[in-house]
Amino acid sequence: MVSINDVTKKFSAVVALDNISLDIQSQEFFGLLGPNGAGKTTLMNLIVGYLNTDGGAITIDGDAVSQDTLELRKNIGFVPQSLALYDEMNAQENLEMFGKLFGVPDAVLKQRIADQLKAVELYERRKDKVKNFSGGMKRRLNIIASMLHDPKVLLCDEPTVGVDPQSRNAIFDFLTGLNKQGKTIIYTTHYMEEAERLCSRIAIIDHGKIIALGTTDELLEKLPYEETIMITRNDVTAKQKAMLQEFGSLEDVDDHYELKPTAGFKLSRFFARMEETGIKYQWIELHRPTLEALFLQLTGRRLRD
């Protein structure tokens, strides 16, 4: 669907993208995870044809993308980080204007606007001026404005920055629904929990390079242990430190112990021993490794550093 081959992009002496390659399949929900300044937005601007590459090529269904391929953009929906809305117009007027720019027939446009406003829970506010919307409502409206021409590919560049939890969940539900309907979605974020929740595959990008690629499970297999077990520190568990160390490496961390299991660890045997020694299950939490931990291991710093 979207093929990125040995792409490089420079801005003066700054290398924003350094010889990266990716193949994104049709109907895939693909994530680009990385800190601010990693090159995510630059790549999105190249895919949509706002910028030309300095090396390499990008194709969509075999057609080369560039600033000159305007016809190809009809197959792309782009949700930029910056809101592309007119505050003095109401929600309905904004959507009608964008739909007409894409040449959507009036009858089709009217139905799509109604359907998509309902999908993001904004239908009852369609006659309100955008300037009176919250940040989260504007983000939701920004997304559906990009979908009115029914593109094959949707590019979402950090679409939940600064939004409230209700709007975030509405955006997640809407995008997940679009993907189930067959839309190919490319989604950039620096929130690892978003990438884990939404994306079928994830590329971790840093300093313009792809440093890891795969499903969440495939990426987490790169870490040296499968999970961490948190055990509340109290009088009962303190007396059982030697027993706990039979299952792996044990560390004191704040108000709890952190157990990193050794190879061959069996969760059933572990819980049996906890019951035998009087350690209650309420004192135990299982923590899978996270993409944040993987990024830390690969780069020596955190995603938000």
PyMOL commands that set and color helices and strands:
alter all, ss='L'
color gray80, all
select helices_A, chain A and resi 40-47+71-75+91-101+106-119+123-125+130-132+135-145+165-180+192-198+216-220+235-238+241-247+267-276+281-283+291-299
alter helices_A, ss='H'
color red, helices_A
select strands_A, chain A and resi 2-11+14-24+29-33+55-60+63-64+76-79+153-157+184-189+201-206+209-214+228-232+248-253+256-261+284-287
alter strands_A, ss='S'
color yellow, strands_A
deselect
rebuild
show_as cartoon
